Amino acid sequence: MMTVNTSYSQRIPHIHGKIPPEPGQFVGYTALTLACELPLPDPRPMAFIADQNHQSKTEDWLVFPPRYQPEESLYKHLVFALKYEGVNLLFFKKLFEKLSEVQVNELLDIEPTGQYSRKIWFLYEWLIGKQLDRPDLKIKNPIPLVDEKLQYAVPGVSSPRHRTINNLPGHQDFCPLIRKTQKLQRHQAQQWGQKQQHMMGDVHRDLLQRAAAFLLLKDSKASFNIEGENPSNKRAQRWGDVIGQAGIQPLSKAELLRLQEFVIVGTRFTKLGFRDEGGFIGAHDRLTGEPIPDHISARWEDLDRLIEGLIGTERYLQGADFDPVLAAAMIAFGFVFIHPFVDGNGRIHRYLIHHLLSRLNLSQPGIVFPVSAAMLNNLPAYRRSLEAYSRPLLKWIDWQETDSHNVAVLNNTIDYYRYFDATTQAEYLYDCVQLTVEEIIPQEVRYLQNYEAMKQFLDKMYDMPDKTVALLIRFLDQNEGKFSKRALENEFSALKQAEIDEIEQQYQSIFHSS
């Protein structure tokens, strides 16, 4: 049980290596986390009352002038946090675990019918799963739990007992939240899905089918390349066929297991199915074998509950008309953070992005958004989006090395995997969607259009078989539009110099003038 302090604002020179932008003091979630000694990563952004009379907002800081300073009480700091920082489910779960029911009731008695008291009350019973000894409210006008000016929400379900509307975008066992940043709102205003559909609508049906197959294989290969693998065309095509079916089957545990069987080719050294041991991503000490984690997976004992929660939230978002990219970020990144399998998590994580974009109708039917190709184009940004979650969390996970040089998690970590902030991951995924629509898809379609034009020229002038045409264009692609000496001495030795010059000029005209 926590002793309620009398002072919560924190005037300290830095917090976990982060230096405040100017003199002042921490308030809201950051101040309460420090004062109550809660095992939490720092919220982002952190609320800060500046000594100077001005207000600003960055990715890391919410700076307020002195007049915003809350009274020095737990309740008033909670009101400040809910009003200006939004709902932080992980914070409230850890806070409620430290407070007694008596303390929570005393907190709610300060303003029994106030909107923030109602939110705190609902959150307690929703997160803890236990009703307080309080009568249902009889007042009118329910208030939404999540302020949609601050965070993304669903239409919601009324909770008459608390006179609130539960518009959280998930269930108790899995509910990441996303802040409504300017970057995300700019992306949404672009309507990338409609732009992609409009662009592809201008492409001839035959070419569209070829583009779809080409993009599918490209994305499959990219997903392997991200893992440091260089698959054969046969293996890449096999996984591409799976990606092409994304969105058809509803998500379930059985479906996840089926996907893993496609990902893992040989099972001699990899155990299929959900983990029954710890897991981590990182390296081992070369001398001792000791784990050096970059990311520690959810405890295997929590996997059943977490995966059921993730699947339940995925279905809930589909019925709530939720933004497809935001939903994909929540579910796909949530999956890879949980890391339920010994192997295959990365490719299934990226498959889930395709699954959600398809189920929520962002992509045109039959056309896969090659987001893996976009990720491969900027792997450092992809890694940063993963580490933005994993790195801060390592401090709060208590683990020990096992006999097999794995990790065994010793503390209760389930909440870290179900109540995280997915804003960074959502912004990153939207960047990938933009790159896909503006560059990757147009480039592939343009190449196929150029290929078709070059093929028609060769068919007309030289009556070449399709196989020879494909070989010729591939040689020119690989050699900056010029025949190599080897190609002219072997496959295309029958060409005369004038014909060589004409073909190279035509290639340059078609492929490099568009």
Buried (B, 14 or more C-beta within 10 A) or exposed (E): EBEBEEEBBBEEEEBEEEEBEEEBBBBBBBBBBBBBEBBBBBBBBBBBBBEEEEEEEEEEBBBBBEEBBBEBBBBBBBBBBBBBBBBBBBBBBBBBBBBEEEBBBBBBEBBBEBBBBBBBBBBBBBBBEEEEEBEEBEEEEBBBBBBEEBBBBBEBEEBEBBBBBBBBBBBBBBBBBBBBBEEBEEBBEBEBBEBBBEBBEEBEEEBBEBBBBBBBBBBBBBBBBBBEEEBEEEBBBBBBEBBBEBBEEEBBBEBBBEBBEBBBEEEEEBEBEBBEBBBBBEEBEEEEEEBEBBBBBBBBEBBEBBBBBBBBBBBBBBEBEBBBBBBBBBBBBBBBBBBBBBBBBBBBBBBBBBBBBBBBEBBBEBBBBBBBBBBBBBEEEBBEBBEBBBEBBBEBBEBEBEEEEBBBBEEEBBBBBBBBBBBBBBBBBBBBBBBBBBEBBBEBBEBBBBBBBBBEBBEEEBEBEEEBBEBBBEBBEEBEBBBEEEBBEEBBEEBEEEEBEBBBEBBBBBBEEE
